[in-house]
């Protein structure tokens, strides 16, 4: 799928004012210079991402508890 920047700019211009703070955070996450990537250039999960998912699934399979949705929203200032 080919996308050019003008199409993205057009979409950003249509975002409601109230949603701009969240949009900014999402865009910042996309351009962050993280040293890990969950997928390779072809969109396949990396070996590390697969291992991380297996560890997470095992945690929950063995009775681990997750973080409540409200706490995540609060952490990212989305409440």
C-alpha positions in Angstrom: 0.0 0.0 0.0 1.5 3.3 -1.1 0.9 6.3 1.0 2.3 9.8 0.5 2.8 12.5 3.1 0.1 14.7 1.6 -2.5 12.0 2.3 -1.3 11.8 5.9 -1.4 15.6 6.3 -5.0 15.6 5.0 -6.0 13.0 7.5 -4.3 14.9 10.4 -6.2 18.0 9.3 -9.5 16.1 9.8 -8.8 15.0 13.4 -11.1 16.7 15.9 -9.4 19.3 18.1 -10.2 17.2 21.2 -8.3 14.2 19.9 -5.1 16.1 19.0 -3.2 15.4 22.3 -3.7 11.7 21.8 -2.8 11.9 18.2 0.4 13.7 19.1 1.4 10.9 21.5 0.7 8.3 18.9 2.8 10.1 16.3 5.6 10.6 18.8 5.5 6.8 19.5 5.8 6.1 15.8 8.9 8.2 15.3 10.6 7.4 18.6 14.1 6.1 18.2 13.6 2.8 20.0 16.2 0.2 19.9 13.7 -2.6 19.6 11.1 -3.3 16.9 8.3 -5.9 17.3 8.2 -6.5 13.5 10.8 -6.7 10.8 10.7 -4.7 7.6 8.3 -7.3 6.1 5.9 -7.0 9.0 6.7 -10.3 10.6 7.3 -10.5 14.3 10.9 -10.6 15.3 12.2 -13.6 17.3 12.5 -11.3 20.4 8.9 -10.2 20.0 7.8 -13.8 19.8 9.7 -14.7 22.9 8.2 -11.6 24.8 4.7 -12.7 23.8 5.4 -16.2 25.0 6.6 -14.9 28.3 3.6 -12.6 28.7 1.2 -15.4 27.9 2.9 -17.8 30.3 2.6 -15.1 33.0 -1.2 -14.8 32.6 -1.6 -18.6 32.1 0.0 -19.0 35.6 -2.4 -16.7 37.4 -0.6 -13.4 36.8 -2.8 -10.3 36.9 -2.7 -7.5 34.3 -2.9 -3.7 34.9 -6.5 -2.3 34.9 -7.4 -0.3 31.9 -8.1 2.8 33.9 -4.6 2.7 35.3 -3.1 2.6 31.8 -5.2 5.5 30.6 -4.2 7.5 33.7 -0.5 6.7 33.1 -0.7 8.1 29.5 -2.8 11.0 30.6 -5.8 9.8 28.6 -8.5 10.0 31.2 
